[in-house]
Amino acid sequence: MPEHIWTLAIHGGAGGMARGKLSVEQDAGARAGLTQSLEAGSAILARGGNALDAVAAAVMELEDDPHFNAGRGAVFTYKGINELDASVMDGKTRDAGAVTGARYTKNPVLLARAVMEHSPHVMLSRDGADAFSREQGLEQVEPNYFATPERWRQLEELKANKLDYYDIDMKYGTVGAVAVDQHGNVAAATSSGGLTGKRWGRIGDSPIIGAGNYADNRACAVSATGAGEFFIRLGVAHEISARMRMLGEDAKLAADHVINELGQLGGTGGVIVTAPDGTSTFSFNTPGMYRGRATSDGEKYVAIYGDE
Ligand code: ASP
């Protein structure tokens, strides 16, 4: 690979965002958030920093932004609390870390990274994840930090109309980032509040390595968003990586194939993928996906609707 090539791709969730369905504020606010996330991640890649730092920085911005279902602005469980999921993977070493049901860490992506770097484990859950976070000295917040009036309204609407978990208006808002750095290393990060009204300790795909997140320098980095149960059943992120590695497919072919298969099972959502050669792709079967890309060629792309 020629030197100095880097690529960062991000998403803020896939779903029923067709033109005319978002308010002017939602549209502009989401675009501003995506732009800020791209800036944070690409500043690191442009100065020769590593992919893992870039995806973590990009995801932190989206976690801090209440427009997205991760960190502040996460959806509520049926009991009316926020339980946060996150994962990271380093494509160079295939080290990975994840948390599910975390409640007090301001940036769950940093907790997932701490699990990867400072514990012998890959995945920690609930009280244990919270205790590990405190031991690691990560920034803690009161649980109401994550709560927003709009997410509360969505929970009330779900309960009043006895809707299914597959979210109000089918708007998944999970966030993620994938990157390839100037050294040809890939990394992926995903962070989510899960689905509105989730119960019984339900865990989605976002914190599951191989389902909602995967990175392998021999193939690609993937972050997913959508109806998590389908992504778990297909092992979507690993499946895309495996197709590229073993069948020699490029990112677009592999991602489109797996999202097509997901659709055949009745699943909705999307993925972002970057490969070590700097190529990247978005693939989704919903009307829209909050997404963006920045590259060493100077590309700065932010989009929401399927036709952009
Ligand atoms: N994939 C997430 C989950 O199932 C939801 C989302 O993408 O917003 O938990």
Residues whose N, C-alpha, C, O or C-beta is under 5 A from the ligand:
A	BS01	LIG	G13 Y172 G173 T174 S192 G194 L195 G204 D205 S206 T225 G226 A227 G228 E229
